[in-house]
């Protein structure tokens, strides 16, 4: 996955979240090549920013990296997860 942006402040992170076109459209499996010391979920939440699907990962304390989701990765909609 390609890193599109790095955010290093809480304010910057909040402003970035406010700029998203859509927040939380689904999930993808956790990417083992992206370290995240604070994440325990098996998935990453997928959002839409500038007409592209992205994930946001806190890779270190107060360092948020934004990665583009490649076209070949299947996004599981949140609605599909209910009841599974």
C-alpha positions, 0 to 999 in steps of 0.5 A: 500500500502506498502512503499518501499522507502523514499527520503528526498532530491531534488537530491535523488528524481531526481536520483530516477526518472532517475533510473525508467525503465518507467515513467508514464505508467498510473494512479490509483485513489488517495489513501485516506490513503496516505496523500499528502498536495501538491496534488490536482489530483484525481489520482496518476501517475504509474511508473515502477521501478525494474520491479514493478509498483509504485507511488511516493507521496510527503507526507511532504515538501521534503519527497517523499515516494515510494509505490508499487502498489498491483497486484489487483489495476487496472492501467488506461493507459494514452492513455485510458484517452484521449478523455474521 
